[in-house]
Amino acid sequence: MKKKRLTEEEIDRLVIADADDISKWGKQIAVKPTSIRFSPSIIEKAKYLAKLHKSRGYQTWLKQVVEERIKQEEKLLSDFKRELKIASK
């Protein structure tokens, strides 16, 4: 008997349902930092904005922006999952 292929929506629902259950996830891995390459124009804009924000340097400012955005995205995902749970009751 063939196994039914899950749709993307079904996979999403399964992942979201198990996202908070730590026993469903594999062992944590360490990720080595890598460099990200930006165009010269983006670097110039980042330098300007870093000065406006009185940051030590544009790389420090970019790191802070990325970390803040990731926290924001995690909160949005968490809120979405909570709303999805409430809606499915």
C-alpha positions as CSV (number, residue, x, y, z in Angstrom):
1,M,0.0,0.0,0.0
2,K,1.4,3.4,-1.0
3,K,1.9,6.1,1.6
4,K,-0.1,9.2,0.9
5,R,2.0,12.2,0.1
6,L,1.4,15.1,2.4
7,T,0.6,18.5,1.0
8,E,2.6,21.5,2.0
9,E,-0.4,22.7,4.2
10,E,-0.5,19.3,6.0
11,I,3.2,19.4,6.6
12,D,2.9,23.0,8.0
13,R,0.1,22.0,10.3
14,L,2.2,19.0,11.7
15,V,5.3,21.1,12.2
16,I,3.3,23.9,13.9
17,A,1.5,21.4,16.1
18,D,4.9,19.9,17.3
19,A,6.9,23.1,17.3
20,D,6.7,23.6,21.1
21,D,7.3,19.9,21.9
22,I,11.1,19.7,22.5
23,S,10.9,15.9,22.4
24,K,10.0,16.0,18.7
25,W,13.1,17.8,17.7
26,G,16.6,16.4,17.2
27,K,19.7,17.2,19.1
28,Q,20.7,20.9,18.9
29,I,23.6,21.8,16.7
30,A,26.2,24.6,16.8
31,V,26.3,26.9,13.9
32,K,29.5,28.5,13.0
33,P,29.3,32.2,12.2
34,T,29.7,33.0,8.5
35,S,30.2,36.3,6.7
36,I,27.5,37.9,4.8
37,R,28.4,40.0,1.7
38,F,26.6,43.2,1.0
39,S,26.9,45.5,-2.0
40,P,28.9,48.7,-1.5
41,S,25.8,50.8,-1.6
42,I,24.2,48.8,1.2
43,I,27.3,49.1,3.3
44,E,27.4,52.9,2.8
45,K,23.7,53.1,3.9
46,A,24.4,50.9,6.9
47,K,27.4,53.1,7.8
48,Y,25.2,56.2,7.6
49,L,22.4,54.6,9.7
50,A,24.9,53.3,12.3
51,K,26.2,56.8,12.8
52,L,22.6,58.1,13.2
53,H,22.0,55.4,15.9
54,K,25.4,56.2,17.5
55,S,26.5,52.6,17.1
56,R,30.2,51.6,17.4
57,G,30.3,50.6,13.8
58,Y,28.1,49.5,10.9
59,Q,28.7,45.8,11.5
60,T,27.7,46.1,15.2
61,W,24.6,48.0,14.1
62,L,23.7,45.4,11.4
63,K,24.2,42.6,13.9
64,Q,21.8,44.3,16.3
65,V,19.2,44.9,13.5
66,V,19.3,41.3,12.4
67,E,19.0,40.0,16.0
68,E,16.0,42.3,16.6
69,R,14.4,41.2,13.4
70,I,14.8,37.5,14.3
71,K,13.2,38.1,17.7
72,Q,10.3,40.0,16.0
73,E,9.8,37.1,13.5
74,E,9.9,34.5,16.3
75,K,7.2,36.5,18.2
76,L,5.1,36.8,15.1
77,L,5.3,33.0,14.5
78,S,4.5,32.3,18.2
79,D,1.5,34.6,18.1
80,F,0.4,33.0,14.8
81,K,0.6,29.5,16.3
82,R,-1.3,30.6,19.3
83,E,-4.1,32.1,17.1
84,L,-4.1,28.9,15.0
85,K,-4.6,26.8,18.1
86,I,-7.5,29.0,19.3
87,A,-9.1,29.0,15.8
88,S,-8.9,25.2,15.5
89,K,-10.7,24.6,18.8
